[in-house]
């Protein structure tokens, strides 16, 4: 199949570099890149998606107050 595509300059340079390194034609390098990219897109993600969980309200009123944060975390004995 013959198709005309427009590549970003950065991608064209990377493909040309790979073509020279591997001594392959531009079409062979492009087809290999597309094949590997599609295989990655079709495979499931390596980890499950993150599920948000409510942890309740913040125990510290002012997160910029380090003394208050330490007092809550370690008790008043930290001073």
PyMOL Python script that loads the backbone (N, CA, C, O; Angstrom):
from pymol import cmd

cmd.read_pdbstr("""\
ATOM      1  N   UNK A   1       0.852  -1.179   0.000  1.00  0.00           N
ATOM      2  CA  UNK A   1       0.000   0.000   0.000  1.00  0.00           C
ATOM      3  C   UNK A   1       0.895   1.237   0.000  1.00  0.00           C
ATOM      4  O   UNK A   1       1.895   1.289   0.715  1.00  0.00           O
ATOM      5  N   UNK A   2       0.539   2.199  -0.780  1.00  0.00           N
ATOM      6  CA  UNK A   2       1.294   3.441  -0.850  1.00  0.00           C
ATOM      7  C   UNK A   2       0.460   4.559  -0.242  1.00  0.00           C
ATOM      8  O   UNK A   2      -0.688   4.777  -0.628  1.00  0.00           O
ATOM      9  N   UNK A   3       1.051   5.259   0.708  1.00  0.00           N
ATOM     10  CA  UNK A   3       0.372   6.348   1.391  1.00  0.00           C
ATOM     11  C   UNK A   3       1.357   7.487   1.596  1.00  0.00           C
ATOM     12  O   UNK A   3       2.537   7.254   1.858  1.00  0.00           O
ATOM     13  N   UNK A   4       0.881   8.697   1.481  1.00  0.00           N
ATOM     14  CA  UNK A   4       1.719   9.866   1.752  1.00  0.00           C
ATOM     15  C   UNK A   4       1.421  10.341   3.162  1.00  0.00           C
ATOM     16  O   UNK A   4       0.263  10.551   3.523  1.00  0.00           O
ATOM     17  N   UNK A   5       2.481  10.513   3.967  1.00  0.00           N
ATOM     18  CA  UNK A   5       2.313  11.014   5.334  1.00  0.00           C
ATOM     19  C   UNK A   5       3.236  12.202   5.541  1.00  0.00           C
ATOM     20  O   UNK A   5       4.216  12.373   4.815  1.00  0.00           O
ATOM     21  N   UNK A   6       2.920  13.016   6.528  1.00  0.00           N
ATOM     22  CA  UNK A   6       3.773  14.144   6.903  1.00  0.00           C
ATOM     23  C   UNK A   6       4.381  13.834   8.266  1.00  0.00           C
ATOM     24  O   UNK A   6       3.663  13.589   9.235  1.00  0.00           O
ATOM     25  N   UNK A   7       5.701  13.848   8.331  1.00  0.00           N
ATOM     26  CA  UNK A   7       6.403  13.582   9.579  1.00  0.00           C
ATOM     27  C   UNK A   7       6.935  14.883  10.156  1.00  0.00           C
ATOM     28  O   UNK A   7       7.336  15.784   9.420  1.00  0.00           O
ATOM     29  N   UNK A   8       6.934  14.969  11.469  1.00  0.00           N
ATOM     30  CA  UNK A   8       7.600  16.087  12.123  1.00  0.00           C
ATOM     31  C   UNK A   8       9.100  15.939  11.875  1.00  0.00           C
ATOM     32  O   UNK A   8       9.604  14.825  11.732  1.00  0.00           O
ATOM     33  N   UNK A   9       9.809  17.062  11.824  1.00  0.00           N
ATOM     34  CA  UNK A   9      11.237  17.044  11.520  1.00  0.00           C
ATOM     35  C   UNK A   9      12.006  16.131  12.476  1.00  0.00           C
ATOM     36  O   UNK A   9      12.883  15.377  12.054  1.00  0.00           O
ATOM     37  N   UNK A  10      11.673  16.203  13.760  1.00  0.00           N
ATOM     38  CA  UNK A  10      12.367  15.397  14.774  1.00  0.00           C
ATOM     39  C   UNK A  10      12.216  13.898  14.489  1.00  0.00           C
ATOM     40  O   UNK A  10      13.179  13.139  14.602  1.00  0.00           O
ATOM     41  N   UNK A  11      11.005  13.481  14.120  1.00  0.00           N
ATOM     42  CA  UNK A  11      10.772  12.069  13.836  1.00  0.00           C
ATOM     43  C   UNK A  11      11.498  11.632  12.571  1.00  0.00           C
ATOM     44  O   UNK A  11      12.053  10.534  12.515  1.00  0.00           O
ATOM     45  N   UNK A  12      11.494  12.482  11.569  1.00  0.00           N
ATOM     46  CA  UNK A  12      12.185  12.160  10.317  1.00  0.00           C
ATOM     47  C   UNK A  12      13.686  12.005  10.559  1.00  0.00           C
ATOM     48  O   UNK A  12      14.317  11.116   9.989  1.00  0.00           O
ATOM     49  N   UNK A  13      14.254  12.859  11.396  1.00  0.00           N
ATOM     50  CA  UNK A  13      15.681  12.770  11.712  1.00  0.00           C
ATOM     51  C   UNK A  13      15.992  11.479  12.465  1.00  0.00           C
ATOM     52  O   UNK A  13      17.000  10.830  12.186  1.00  0.00           O
ATOM     53  N   UNK A  14      15.141  11.102  13.412  1.00  0.00           N
ATOM     54  CA  UNK A  14      15.360   9.864  14.157  1.00  0.00           C
ATOM     55  C   UNK A  14      15.263   8.646  13.242  1.00  0.00           C
ATOM     56  O   UNK A  14      16.068   7.720  13.346  1.00  0.00           O
ATOM     57  N   UNK A  15      14.280   8.650  12.352  1.00  0.00           N
ATOM     58  CA  UNK A  15      14.143   7.543  11.413  1.00  0.00           C
ATOM     59  C   UNK A  15      15.342   7.456  10.472  1.00  0.00           C
ATOM     60  O   UNK A  15      15.815   6.364  10.159  1.00  0.00           O
ATOM     61  N   UNK A  16      15.826   8.598  10.028  1.00  0.00           N
ATOM     62  CA  UNK A  16      16.978   8.606   9.132  1.00  0.00           C
ATOM     63  C   UNK A  16      18.228   8.104   9.855  1.00  0.00           C
ATOM     64  O   UNK A  16      19.028   7.371   9.274  1.00  0.00           O
ATOM     65  N   UNK A  17      18.400   8.496  11.121  1.00  0.00           N
ATOM     66  CA  UNK A  17      19.542   8.025  11.907  1.00  0.00           C
ATOM     67  C   UNK A  17      19.482   6.511  12.068  1.00  0.00           C
ATOM     68  O   UNK A  17      20.492   5.829  11.893  1.00  0.00           O
ATOM     69  N   UNK A  18      18.296   5.975  12.405  1.00  0.00           N
ATOM     70  CA  UNK A  18      18.138   4.529  12.538  1.00  0.00           C
ATOM     71  C   UNK A  18      18.372   3.819  11.208  1.00  0.00           C
ATOM     72  O   UNK A  18      18.951   2.733  11.175  1.00  0.00           O
ATOM     73  N   UNK A  19      17.928   4.421  10.125  1.00  0.00           N
ATOM     74  CA  UNK A  19      18.133   3.835   8.795  1.00  0.00           C
ATOM     75  C   UNK A  19      19.612   3.670   8.515  1.00  0.00           C
ATOM     76  O   UNK A  19      20.044   2.631   8.015  1.00  0.00           O
ATOM     77  N   UNK A  20      20.393   4.697   8.837  1.00  0.00           N
ATOM     78  CA  UNK A  20      21.835   4.633   8.593  1.00  0.00           C
ATOM     79  C   UNK A  20      22.516   3.625   9.513  1.00  0.00           C
ATOM     80  O   UNK A  20      23.374   2.863   9.068  1.00  0.00           O
ATOM     81  N   UNK A  21      22.136   3.614  10.812  1.00  0.00           N
ATOM     82  CA  UNK A  21      22.749   2.709  11.782  1.00  0.00           C
ATOM     83  C   UNK A  21      22.481   1.241  11.441  1.00  0.00           C
ATOM     84  O   UNK A  21      23.358   0.393  11.609  1.00  0.00           O
ATOM     85  N   UNK A  22      21.283   0.944  10.968  1.00  0.00           N
ATOM     86  CA  UNK A  22      20.879  -0.436  10.726  1.00  0.00           C
ATOM     87  C   UNK A  22      21.020  -0.862   9.268  1.00  0.00           C
ATOM     88  O   UNK A  22      20.729  -2.006   8.917  1.00  0.00           O
ATOM     89  N   UNK A  23      21.458   0.042   8.440  1.00  0.00           N
ATOM     90  CA  UNK A  23      21.642  -0.232   7.003  1.00  0.00           C
ATOM     91  C   UNK A  23      20.371  -0.809   6.388  1.00  0.00           C
ATOM     92  O   UNK A  23      20.408  -1.814   5.679  1.00  0.00           O
ATOM     93  N   UNK A  24      19.248  -0.155   6.672  1.00  0.00           N
ATOM     94  CA  UNK A  24      17.950  -0.559   6.134  1.00  0.00           C
ATOM     95  C   UNK A  24      17.403   0.576   5.287  1.00  0.00           C
ATOM     96  O   UNK A  24      17.923   1.691   5.312  1.00  0.00           O
ATOM     97  N   UNK A  25      16.360   0.285   4.546  1.00  0.00           N
ATOM     98  CA  UNK A  25      15.705   1.343   3.772  1.00  0.00           C
ATOM     99  C   UNK A  25      14.805   2.147   4.704  1.00  0.00           C
ATOM    100  O   UNK A  25      14.444   1.693   5.789  1.00  0.00           O
ATOM    101  N   UNK A  26      14.454   3.336   4.263  1.00  0.00           N
ATOM    102  CA  UNK A  26      13.567   4.192   5.058  1.00  0.00           C
ATOM    103  C   UNK A  26      12.241   3.489   5.313  1.00  0.00           C
ATOM    104  O   UNK A  26      11.715   3.538   6.425  1.00  0.00           O
ATOM    105  N   UNK A  27      11.700   2.835   4.288  1.00  0.00           N
ATOM    106  CA  UNK A  27      10.421   2.121   4.434  1.00  0.00           C
ATOM    107  C   UNK A  27      10.517   1.008   5.475  1.00  0.00           C
ATOM    108  O   UNK A  27       9.592   0.811   6.262  1.00  0.00           O
ATOM    109  N   UNK A  28      11.634   0.280   5.480  1.00  0.00           N
ATOM    110  CA  UNK A  28      11.794  -0.810   6.451  1.00  0.00           C
ATOM    111  C   UNK A  28      11.846  -0.277   7.877  1.00  0.00           C
ATOM    112  O   UNK A  28      11.225  -0.844   8.776  1.00  0.00           O
ATOM    113  N   UNK A  29      12.580   0.805   8.087  1.00  0.00           N
ATOM    114  CA  UNK A  29      12.680   1.394   9.431  1.00  0.00           C
ATOM    115  C   UNK A  29      11.330   1.954   9.861  1.00  0.00           C
ATOM    116  O   UNK A  29      10.915   1.762  11.004  1.00  0.00           O
ATOM    117  N   UNK A  30      10.652   2.634   8.969  1.00  0.00           N
ATOM    118  CA  UNK A  30       9.344   3.205   9.296  1.00  0.00           C
ATOM    119  C   UNK A  30       8.332   2.110   9.617  1.00  0.00           C
ATOM    120  O   UNK A  30       7.596   2.222  10.597  1.00  0.00           O
ATOM    121  N   UNK A  31       8.285   1.056   8.810  1.00  0.00           N
ATOM    122  CA  UNK A  31       7.356  -0.050   9.074  1.00  0.00           C
ATOM    123  C   UNK A  31       7.654  -0.732  10.406  1.00  0.00           C
ATOM    124  O   UNK A  31       6.736  -1.094  11.142  1.00  0.00           O
ATOM    125  N   UNK A  32       8.942  -0.906  10.716  1.00  0.00           N
ATOM    126  CA  UNK A  32       9.307  -1.519  11.991  1.00  0.00           C
ATOM    127  C   UNK A  32       8.878  -0.631  13.165  1.00  0.00           C
ATOM    128  O   UNK A  32       8.359  -1.125  14.167  1.00  0.00           O
ATOM    129  N   UNK A  33       9.095   0.665  13.034  1.00  0.00           N
ATOM    130  CA  UNK A  33       8.706   1.598  14.096  1.00  0.00           C
ATOM    131  C   UNK A  33       7.192   1.596  14.300  1.00  0.00           C
ATOM    132  O   UNK A  33       6.716   1.584  15.435  1.00  0.00           O
ATOM    133  N   UNK A  34       6.449   1.608  13.217  1.00  0.00           N
ATOM    134  CA  UNK A  34       4.985   1.585  13.315  1.00  0.00           C
ATOM    135  C   UNK A  34       4.519   0.263  13.909  1.00  0.00           C
ATOM    136  O   UNK A  34       3.626   0.250  14.756  1.00  0.00           O
ATOM    137  N   UNK A  35       5.111  -0.852  13.478  1.00  0.00           N
ATOM    138  CA  UNK A  35       4.737  -2.174  13.971  1.00  0.00           C
ATOM    139  C   UNK A  35       4.955  -2.257  15.496  1.00  0.00           C
ATOM    140  O   UNK A  35       4.075  -2.707  16.230  1.00  0.00           O
ATOM    141  N   UNK A  36       6.133  -1.821  15.959  1.00  0.00           N
ATOM    142  CA  UNK A  36       6.442  -1.879  17.394  1.00  0.00           C
ATOM    143  C   UNK A  36       5.578  -0.898  18.188  1.00  0.00           C
ATOM    144  O   UNK A  36       5.148  -1.205  19.300  1.00  0.00           O
ATOM    145  N   UNK A  37       5.328   0.270  17.621  1.00  0.00           N
ATOM    146  CA  UNK A  37       4.480   1.246  18.301  1.00  0.00           C
ATOM    147  C   UNK A  37       3.048   0.760  18.436  1.00  0.00           C
ATOM    148  O   UNK A  37       2.426   0.940  19.483  1.00  0.00           O
ATOM    149  N   UNK A  38       2.520   0.145  17.384  1.00  0.00           N
ATOM    150  CA  UNK A  38       1.156  -0.387  17.434  1.00  0.00           C
ATOM    151  C   UNK A  38       1.055  -1.548  18.424  1.00  0.00           C
ATOM    152  O   UNK A  38       0.054  -1.675  19.130  1.00  0.00           O
ATOM    153  N   UNK A  39       2.082  -2.391  18.478  1.00  0.00           N
ATOM    154  CA  UNK A  39       2.070  -3.506  19.442  1.00  0.00           C
ATOM    155  C   UNK A  39       2.032  -2.972  20.868  1.00  0.00           C
ATOM    156  O   UNK A  39       1.333  -3.521  21.720  1.00  0.00           O
ATOM    157  N   UNK A  40       2.781  -1.904  21.131  1.00  0.00           N
ATOM    158  CA  UNK A  40       2.781  -1.307  22.465  1.00  0.00           C
ATOM    159  C   UNK A  40       1.426  -0.678  22.778  1.00  0.00           C
ATOM    160  O   UNK A  40       0.932  -0.802  23.899  1.00  0.00           O
ATOM    161  N   UNK A  41       0.824  -0.007  21.806  1.00  0.00           N
ATOM    162  CA  UNK A  41      -0.479   0.626  22.017  1.00  0.00           C
ATOM    163  C   UNK A  41      -1.585  -0.409  22.234  1.00  0.00           C
ATOM    164  O   UNK A  41      -2.535  -0.158  22.975  1.00  0.00           O
ATOM    165  N   UNK A  42      -1.460  -1.570  21.587  1.00  0.00           N
ATOM    166  CA  UNK A  42      -2.485  -2.593  21.708  1.00  0.00           C
ATOM    167  C   UNK A  42      -2.360  -3.418  22.991  1.00  0.00           C
ATOM    168  O   UNK A  42      -3.335  -4.024  23.434  1.00  0.00           O
ATOM    169  N   UNK A  43      -1.174  -3.442  23.583  1.00  0.00           N
ATOM    170  CA  UNK A  43      -0.989  -4.246  24.795  1.00  0.00           C
ATOM    171  C   UNK A  43      -1.544  -3.497  26.002  1.00  0.00           C
ATOM    172  O   UNK A  43      -1.595  -2.268  26.004  1.00  0.00           O
ATOM    173  N   UNK A  44      -1.965  -4.245  27.040  1.00  0.00           N
ATOM    174  CA  UNK A  44      -2.496  -3.591  28.231  1.00  0.00           C
ATOM    175  C   UNK A  44      -1.380  -2.845  28.968  1.00  0.00           C
ATOM    176  O   UNK A  44      -0.207  -3.192  28.830  1.00  0.00           O
ATOM    177  N   UNK A  45      -1.736  -1.835  29.742  1.00  0.00           N
ATOM    178  CA  UNK A  45      -0.704  -1.107  30.480  1.00  0.00           C
ATOM    179  C   UNK A  45      -0.005  -2.040  31.473  1.00  0.00           C
ATOM    180  O   UNK A  45      -0.616  -2.997  31.948  1.00  0.00           O
ATOM    181  N   UNK A  46       1.269  -1.776  31.794  1.00  0.00           N
ATOM    182  CA  UNK A  46       2.028  -2.663  32.676  1.00  0.00           C
ATOM    183  C   UNK A  46       1.538  -2.642  34.121  1.00  0.00           C
ATOM    184  O   UNK A  46       1.963  -3.476  34.920  1.00  0.00           O
ATOM    185  N   UNK A  47       0.688  -1.745  34.461  1.00  0.00           N
ATOM    186  CA  UNK A  47       0.164  -1.646  35.826  1.00  0.00           C
ATOM    187  C   UNK A  47      -1.291  -1.214  35.752  1.00  0.00           C
ATOM    188  O   UNK A  47      -1.696  -0.561  34.790  1.00  0.00           O
ATOM    189  N   UNK A  48      -2.079  -1.570  36.753  1.00  0.00           N
ATOM    190  CA  UNK A  48      -3.492  -1.173  36.724  1.00  0.00           C
ATOM    191  C   UNK A  48      -3.636   0.340  36.914  1.00  0.00           C
ATOM    192  O   UNK A  48      -2.764   0.978  37.504  1.00  0.00           O
ATOM    193  N   UNK A  49      -4.716   0.904  36.424  1.00  0.00           N
ATOM    194  CA  UNK A  49      -4.910   2.348  36.599  1.00  0.00           C
ATOM    195  C   UNK A  49      -5.074   2.706  38.074  1.00  0.00           C
ATOM    196  O   UNK A  49      -5.563   1.901  38.867  1.00  0.00           O
ATOM    197  N   UNK A  50      -4.670   3.893  38.424  1.00  0.00           N
ATOM    198  CA  UNK A  50      -4.781   4.379  39.790  1.00  0.00           C
ATOM    199  C   UNK A  50      -6.235   4.704  40.107  1.00  0.00           C
ATOM    200  O   UNK A  50      -6.917   5.381  39.338  1.00  0.00           O
ATOM    201  N   UNK A  51      -6.696   4.213  41.247  1.00  0.00           N
ATOM    202  CA  UNK A  51      -8.067   4.461  41.675  1.00  0.00           C
ATOM    203  C   UNK A  51      -8.025   5.457  42.827  1.00  0.00           C
ATOM    204  O   UNK A  51      -7.377   5.193  43.840  1.00  0.00           O
ATOM    205  N   UNK A  52      -8.702   6.598  42.696  1.00  0.00           N
ATOM    206  CA  UNK A  52      -8.681   7.576  43.783  1.00  0.00           C
ATOM    207  C   UNK A  52      -9.423   7.066  45.015  1.00  0.00           C
ATOM    208  O   UNK A  52     -10.448   6.394  44.906  1.00  0.00           O
ATOM    209  N   UNK A  53      -8.889   7.396  46.178  1.00  0.00           N
ATOM    210  CA  UNK A  53      -9.489   6.986  47.449  1.00  0.00           C
ATOM    211  C   UNK A  53      -9.541   8.206  48.354  1.00  0.00           C
ATOM    212  O   UNK A  53      -8.558   8.939  48.464  1.00  0.00           O
ATOM    213  N   UNK A  54     -10.660   8.427  48.994  1.00  0.00           N
ATOM    214  CA  UNK A  54     -10.784   9.531  49.930  1.00  0.00           C
ATOM    215  C   UNK A  54     -10.123   9.156  51.244  1.00  0.00           C
ATOM    216  O   UNK A  54     -10.418   8.106  51.815  1.00  0.00           O
ATOM    217  N   UNK A  55      -9.235  10.006  51.724  1.00  0.00           N
ATOM    218  CA  UNK A  55      -8.556   9.776  52.995  1.00  0.00           C
ATOM    219  C   UNK A  55      -9.131  10.648  54.103  1.00  0.00           C
ATOM    220  O   UNK A  55      -8.585  10.705  55.204  1.00  0.00           O
ATOM    221  N   UNK A  56     -10.210  11.313  53.812  1.00  0.00           N
ATOM    222  CA  UNK A  56     -10.841  12.163  54.817  1.00  0.00           C
ATOM    223  C   UNK A  56     -10.249  13.561  54.788  1.00  0.00           C
ATOM    224  O   UNK A  56      -9.486  13.925  53.893  1.00  0.00           O
ATOM    225  N   UNK A  57     -10.627  14.328  55.794  1.00  0.00           N
ATOM    226  CA  UNK A  57     -10.154  15.708  55.872  1.00  0.00           C
ATOM    227  C   UNK A  57      -8.711  15.765  56.351  1.00  0.00           C
ATOM    228  O   UNK A  57      -8.230  14.856  57.027  1.00  0.00           O
ATOM    229  N   UNK A  58      -8.036  16.834  55.995  1.00  0.00           N
ATOM    230  CA  UNK A  58      -6.666  17.056  56.427  1.00  0.00           C
ATOM    231  C   UNK A  58      -6.660  17.356  57.928  1.00  0.00           C
ATOM    232  O   UNK A  58      -7.495  18.118  58.416  1.00  0.00           O
ATOM    233  N   UNK A  59      -5.722  16.760  58.650  1.00  0.00           N
ATOM    234  CA  UNK A  59      -5.642  16.965  60.100  1.00  0.00           C
ATOM    235  C   UNK A  59      -4.968  18.279  60.457  1.00  0.00           C
ATOM    236  O   UNK A  59      -5.043  18.729  61.600  1.00  0.00           O
ATOM    237  N   UNK A  60      -4.320  18.888  59.498  1.00  0.00           N
ATOM    238  CA  UNK A  60      -3.589  20.133  59.747  1.00  0.00           C
ATOM    239  C   UNK A  60      -4.309  21.253  59.016  1.00  0.00           C
ATOM    240  O   UNK A  60      -4.609  21.134  57.828  1.00  0.00           O
ATOM    241  N   UNK A  61      -4.585  22.334  59.718  1.00  0.00           N
ATOM    242  CA  UNK A  61      -5.302  23.447  59.103  1.00  0.00           C
ATOM    243  C   UNK A  61      -4.427  24.209  58.117  1.00  0.00           C
ATOM    244  O   UNK A  61      -4.881  24.577  57.033  1.00  0.00           O
ATOM    245  N   UNK A  62      -3.166  24.447  58.493  1.00  0.00           N
ATOM    246  CA  UNK A  62      -2.267  25.235  57.663  1.00  0.00           C
ATOM    247  C   UNK A  62      -1.073  24.372  57.291  1.00  0.00           C
ATOM    248  O   UNK A  62      -0.207  24.126  58.131  1.00  0.00           O
ATOM    249  N   UNK A  63      -1.011  23.909  56.055  1.00  0.00           N
ATOM    250  CA  UNK A  63       0.076  23.033  55.624  1.00  0.00           C
ATOM    251  C   UNK A  63       1.415  23.758  55.534  1.00  0.00           C
ATOM    252  O   UNK A  63       2.454  23.108  55.418  1.00  0.00           O
ATOM    253  N   UNK A  64       1.414  25.090  55.585  1.00  0.00           N
ATOM    254  CA  UNK A  64       2.659  25.850  55.537  1.00  0.00           C
ATOM    255  C   UNK A  64       3.298  25.969  56.911  1.00  0.00           C
ATOM    256  O   UNK A  64       4.451  26.388  57.015  1.00  0.00           O
ATOM    257  N   UNK A  65       2.579  25.611  57.966  1.00  0.00           N
ATOM    258  CA  UNK A  65       3.088  25.713  59.331  1.00  0.00           C
ATOM    259  C   UNK A  65       3.767  24.395  59.716  1.00  0.00           C
ATOM    260  O   UNK A  65       3.098  23.428  60.081  1.00  0.00           O
ATOM    261  N   UNK A  66       5.098  24.366  59.630  1.00  0.00           N
ATOM    262  CA  UNK A  66       5.860  23.153  59.905  1.00  0.00           C
ATOM    263  C   UNK A  66       5.713  22.738  61.362  1.00  0.00           C
ATOM    264  O   UNK A  66       5.631  21.546  61.658  1.00  0.00           O
ATOM    265  N   UNK A  67       5.679  23.689  62.263  1.00  0.00           N
ATOM    266  CA  UNK A  67       5.541  23.375  63.690  1.00  0.00           C
ATOM    267  C   UNK A  67       4.233  22.648  63.959  1.00  0.00           C
ATOM    268  O   UNK A  67       4.205  21.687  64.728  1.00  0.00           O
ATOM    269  N   UNK A  68       3.166  23.090  63.341  1.00  0.00           N
ATOM    270  CA  UNK A  68       1.876  22.439  63.530  1.00  0.00           C
ATOM    271  C   UNK A  68       1.890  21.036  62.935  1.00  0.00           C
ATOM    272  O   UNK A  68       1.339  20.105  63.523  1.00  0.00           O
ATOM    273  N   UNK A  69       2.518  20.883  61.773  1.00  0.00           N
ATOM    274  CA  UNK A  69       2.597  19.567  61.145  1.00  0.00           C
ATOM    275  C   UNK A  69       3.366  18.592  62.029  1.00  0.00           C
ATOM    276  O   UNK A  69       2.954  17.443  62.185  1.00  0.00           O
ATOM    277  N   UNK A  70       4.486  19.039  62.613  1.00  0.00           N
ATOM    278  CA  UNK A  70       5.259  18.179  63.509  1.00  0.00           C
ATOM    279  C   UNK A  70       4.492  17.867  64.788  1.00  0.00           C
ATOM    280  O   UNK A  70       4.571  16.753  65.307  1.00  0.00           O
ATOM    281  N   UNK A  71       3.760  18.835  65.289  1.00  0.00           N
ATOM    282  CA  UNK A  71       2.978  18.623  66.508  1.00  0.00           C
ATOM    283  C   UNK A  71       1.907  17.555  66.267  1.00  0.00           C
ATOM    284  O   UNK A  71       1.658  16.724  67.140  1.00  0.00           O
ATOM    285  N   UNK A  72       1.286  17.572  65.116  1.00  0.00           N
ATOM    286  CA  UNK A  72       0.258  16.571  64.801  1.00  0.00           C
ATOM    287  C   UNK A  72       0.907  15.214  64.578  1.00  0.00           C
ATOM    288  O   UNK A  72       0.398  14.201  65.057  1.00  0.00           O
ATOM    289  N   UNK A  73       2.036  15.179  63.848  1.00  0.00           N
ATOM    290  CA  UNK A  73       2.677  13.912  63.515  1.00  0.00           C
ATOM    291  C   UNK A  73       3.371  13.260  64.701  1.00  0.00           C
ATOM    292  O   UNK A  73       3.308  12.041  64.862  1.00  0.00           O
ATOM    293  N   UNK A  74       4.037  14.065  65.539  1.00  0.00           N
ATOM    294  CA  UNK A  74       4.856  13.505  66.608  1.00  0.00           C
ATOM    295  C   UNK A  74       4.341  13.850  68.004  1.00  0.00           C
ATOM    296  O   UNK A  74       4.915  13.407  68.999  1.00  0.00           O
ATOM    297  N   UNK A  75       3.314  14.599  68.086  1.00  0.00           N
ATOM    298  CA  UNK A  75       2.819  15.043  69.381  1.00  0.00           C
ATOM    299  C   UNK A  75       3.543  16.314  69.793  1.00  0.00           C
ATOM    300  O   UNK A  75       4.468  16.757  69.113  1.00  0.00           O
ATOM    301  N   UNK A  76       3.132  16.884  70.880  1.00  0.00           N
ATOM    302  CA  UNK A  76       3.706  18.153  71.317  1.00  0.00           C
ATOM    303  C   UNK A  76       5.132  17.987  71.857  1.00  0.00           C
ATOM    304  O   UNK A  76       5.799  18.991  72.109  1.00  0.00           O
ATOM    305  N   UNK A  77       5.618  16.761  72.042  1.00  0.00           N
ATOM    306  CA  UNK A  77       6.949  16.528  72.616  1.00  0.00           C
ATOM    307  C   UNK A  77       8.084  16.844  71.660  1.00  0.00           C
ATOM    308  O   UNK A  77       9.244  16.851  72.072  1.00  0.00           O
ATOM    309  N   UNK A  78       7.779  17.110  70.377  1.00  0.00           N
ATOM    310  CA  UNK A  78       8.842  17.352  69.416  1.00  0.00           C
ATOM    311  C   UNK A  78       9.599  18.644  69.725  1.00  0.00           C
ATOM    312  O   UNK A  78      10.736  18.811  69.284  1.00  0.00           O
ATOM    313  N   UNK A  79       8.990  19.550  70.468  1.00  0.00           N
ATOM    314  CA  UNK A  79       9.594  20.863  70.732  1.00  0.00           C
ATOM    315  C   UNK A  79      10.618  20.733  71.749  1.00  0.00           C
ATOM    316  O   UNK A  79      11.250  21.723  72.118  1.00  0.00           O
TER     317      UNK A  79
END
""", "prot")
cmd.dss("prot")
cmd.show_as("cartoon", "prot")
cmd.util.cbc("prot")
cmd.orient("prot")
